[in-house]
Each structure stands twice: as C-alpha cells, then as structure tokens.
Amino acid sequence: RVLRPGGRVAVSDIALKRALPTQVQEMVEALVGCVAGAALVADTQAMAADAGLVDIELEAKDQNIGAMSDWHDPLYQQIVEHLPEGTTPVDFVTSLSVGARKPQEAAR
C-alpha cells in the first residue's frame, strides 16, 4: 500500500526450500538465527502475488548459506548438529532475493 503504482520493491531474506525438522523448528537457536521463522520459497512468491505485486522474481543464493555453514558460530553449530544425518543447512535454507513491481493503476 505504500509502494507507488509502477514502483519496484526488492527484499533479501532467509527462506526455506523445505520444512525444517520439528526438532530444529523448536530450537531457540533456530529462532534467534532467523531460520525457524523463515517462510517457504513457494509461500514467499504467493505472499507477493497476494499483495498485488507482479513481475515477481525470486533468486535463491545457496552459496550464501553454504558460506555461513563454514562459520564456527556456536548458534549455527547447534542448528547443524540437529539436522538429519547426511544433510546440511543448504538442503533446507537459502538466501532469497525477491524483486517485484506494483502494477500501474487501471486506466480510468
């Protein structure tokens, strides 16, 4: 509602490629790390469309999450330790860039 007709919006945030395991969703570390509260990529696109935006472009940047996984941050290490064996954060989480446009007002 605050974007002018024809205006563009761009946002970058953490998003989920698939649902997190319940054990991870319930972790305080995952909530503080903005992982537990992240929306699914598909839901993000739907929310933008529901808000009336058009020309929605989503770009997942897995390399950003992969780089974060190499950090020795205790918060992230707690999350990683609770993921299913054989998986990594990149299997669940991505850095998502969203671009969209508010349509021009209808001709009168």
VENSUL-V389766 format. One record per helix or strand of 2 or more residues. SS is the DSSP state (@ for helix, = for strand). FROM is the first residue (numbers start at 1). LEN is the number of residues. If there is no record, write none. Layout:
SS_FROM_LEN / SS_FROM_LEN
This chain:
=_8_9 / @_22_4 / @_28_5 / @_41_10 / =_53_9 / @_62_8 / @_74_8 / @_89_3 / =_93_10
